[in-house]
Amino acid sequence: MRLRKFFITVAAIASINFMGFTQTESEQVRHVADGSILHCWCWSFNTIKDNMSKIAEAGFTALQTSPINTCFIGEYGELNYWSDDLTGRWYYHYQPTDWKIGNYQLGTRDEFAAMCEEAKKFNITVIVDVVPNHTTQLTKYSRDQLQNLIDAVGGEDQLYHENDSKNVTNWNSRNELTTYRIGGCPDVNTENPKFQSYFMDFMNDAIDLGAGGFRFDTAKHIGLPGDPLDPKSKENDFWPIFTGSKSIDGKMLHNAENLFEYGEVLQGSGDRINDYAKIMRVTSSTYGGDLRLAVRLANLSGPRVYDYKNPAAPDRLVTWIESHDTYANKGESAKFTNFQLRVGYSILAARKYGTPLFFNRPQGEEATQFPGKTKIGSMGNNEFFNPEIVAVHGLRKACLGEDENFLNPYSNSTLVLERGTKGTLLVNMEEKAVMFKYESQMPDGVYVDKAHGAKFTVKDGILSGRVPKQSVCVIY
């Protein structure tokens, strides 16, 4: 028996990284934070509503929609995830043409409201992906689609930052990161009071219809207080306004104290991620990349598995093994098998800190980007209610607040993640069944794995039992 114990607890990390920052959170926010998020990527509002009971049965406490704003329409408005021409692409809903609820890809405002009403029945929080940083590109084809928005904010010149025509070249420059354009999309003047008032109406409409949280796309590219000012701007006050501490035109963010908000702050040059984490939760992109590498190598030992590598406090993080960007943009994670993704997600969901997000891929052949079986609007594959995923959600709930302990009981391709004395995650990435035998914190007794029914025994403090090949077992 080879026993490798390499991590006891990350409790100390939390106290170090908070740097004196404390925040009291409502029960509604903790309900999401202590649970898990299903990213219903490209599902229509009706598809989400029709599958709400299944989402609840899988143990998710929240779901995340794709952007609900009016968005760029391709040449024929088709619903392909990807096409070589302009007929359909998944990222068109990340190219706003107006901030009103409803678009041709996901559904109408009334359908959004009905989806939120259904979510309430199952105590599931609806998190809306919002895109305030940019619009679709200004072209002859898109200009008519943008006209209402242009008029609302005082004209095309007022819609965008002064340096909008320039692309970011110095990624260490906060001025460039927050006022120049990225990805070819023009950079919105998020400090324009008319824009802020208009965007507040959109946010409050979503809240009034039932949204309970928001993910801010490209949050790193919207200035924080203290960042350099665009020449058109008087104050970098977007974040105080849209996290509920400041009004605009007498309007406050509705129900702000009960909203689960997090920002896409991809780690790297000039990210100021700890400052963003003081006002909302943030993404844990470096850890996601490290964990993918650990899973790809089938080496579940060492810091790649447990080190968040983030200056923000661990319970201010939203974590994932795969996001829509890693899958659909460069396809960096698209070749992962369903089992590999379950391993990574199970580790995240079994941990004490962080709120795990499960990205739902389209239906079709696994380890394939855009397998072509379904189109935008359809439910993705059935992995989100795989028995291993359901079981780890049960573990997460049962072990809330318990410290974590990592072991490699057989080889680096096996992992034990203990949560105090209440529960344990057991992972076997080997292509054979493996007998686990190690000194456990679990009380003596017989335990039945919640995912596969495998039996484990703890006697005199030693846990023993066989974990099937390439599987995740859960006991609590």
Summary of the structure (lengths in Angstrom):
residues: 476
radius of gyration: 22.7
end to end distance: 23.6
largest distance: 74.9
contacts: 1665
relative contact order: 0.13
helix: 32%
strand: 21%
